[in-house]
Amino acid sequence: MSVSLPDLKTGLSKLGLTKHLVIAHASLKAFGPIEGGAETMLNALLDSTRGIIMPTFTYKTMLN
């Protein structure tokens, strides 16, 4: 069974994030199969929050 855009939006809505900026850092694998992959997750986050910030650093860049 895969997770759909409506499923993600329902779950995010229940968190009450619609008026908040959100920092998102998660593994897509933790959600299981997502219909449409990362693009679906991104659309769900954009539709369900005021905005998102997603860190792009890696552990390698942190070890200077």
N, C-alpha and C positions, 0 to 999 in steps of 0.2 A: 504494500500500500504506500502511495506517495503523498506528499504534502502539497496542497494546492495554494494558489494565491489567496483565495478566500479563507482557507484554514489559517494561514499565517496572519492575515489581517485581523481575523477574529481573535486569535491568541494575543497579538500585540495590542489590540483594542482593550482587552481585559486588563492589561497592565496600566492603562490610563496614561499613555505617553503622548497623546495628541497635541498637548500644549508645551511639550518639552523638547529641547535639543538632546540628542541621545548619542553617547559614545558607543559604537558597536564594534566588538571584537569577539568573533565567534568562529567556530569551525562549522562549515556547512554539513560535514559528516555527522555532527551531533544531532541534526534535524532529521536524518535519514534521507531517502530519496525525495527531491523537490522537483515538481513538474516545472520545467523551464530553467532549473538550476539557479546559479547565482543571480541572474537577471531578475527572476521572480522574487528572490529574497530582497534584493535591492528595491524593487518596486513596492513590496510590502512595507519595508521600512520607510521609504519616502512618502507613501500614502498614509502611514499611521503615526507619523511624528512631525514636529515642526521643522526638523532638520537632523541630519546625522553627521557624525564625525567618525571616520574610520582610520585608525592608525595603520601605517604602512611600513613601519620599521620592522626589522628582523633582529633576532638575538645577536647575529653577527655584527650588525651596525651598532649595537649597544655595548660591545666589548672593545672599546677603544682605549 
